[in-house]
Amino acid sequence: MNEKTPSSAPPRRRGLLIVDHGTRNEAANARFAALAQRIADARSDWLVEHAHMEIAQPGFEAGISLLVERGALEILVHLHFLGAGYHVRESIPELVESVRAKHPEIHIETTAPLGDDPRIVEIVLGRMDERADQERQSSKA
């Protein structure tokens, strides 16, 4: 028998779109693209792309299109923003609805802005501790 069982069904392809504001500064945009690549390298089972809301390319819809072209059936949009400003509150939800209308077969969700993550406090405290350690080291010299 050649009947497919649920366990033999192919896994749904998951995609991650990392979205930031965008800038005219090419070095900053290159660092953001490198971040997306590091995430892709760390999670090879996910399709990963990045996009910018303004100024730089690729834009949001282009990033989604790349993931769909690569075979994503589920897309998580990571909001690489510190707060819930205009793009997080208005632009991105509108774009997500527009993309859902174009690709109704694709399941799309968004994360909360990065700044809402409580682990940010630990990062800031860690940097404060590093600074204090540097100051102690330089005062011993």
Order of alpha helices (4+ residues) and beta strands (2+ residues): beta-alpha-beta-alpha-beta-alpha-beta-alpha
